[in-house]
């Protein structure tokens, strides 16, 4: 009886282990989008005089940049993904 219970528990745990990766979601705020060049976007913003220190995709069409202000504080600024046009805040 105990042997059958142990086998059933092991089988259930194994099946659950296989199912978990198939339902895992990707991170919404990750920079894993290989089709976007974050270094180029950062360089372009800096060339425009924006003191951006990092950029990331924010949704499908928006780039969020962390910008260092003259007093040393950081703020976020939002730009279109394709043209890096500033979005109204």
Secondary structure, DSSP 8 states (H G I E B T S, - for coil): -HHHHHHHHHHHHHHHHHHHHHT----TT-S--TTS-HHHHHHHHHHTT--EEEEEE-SSSEEEEEEE-TTS-EEEEEEETTT--B---
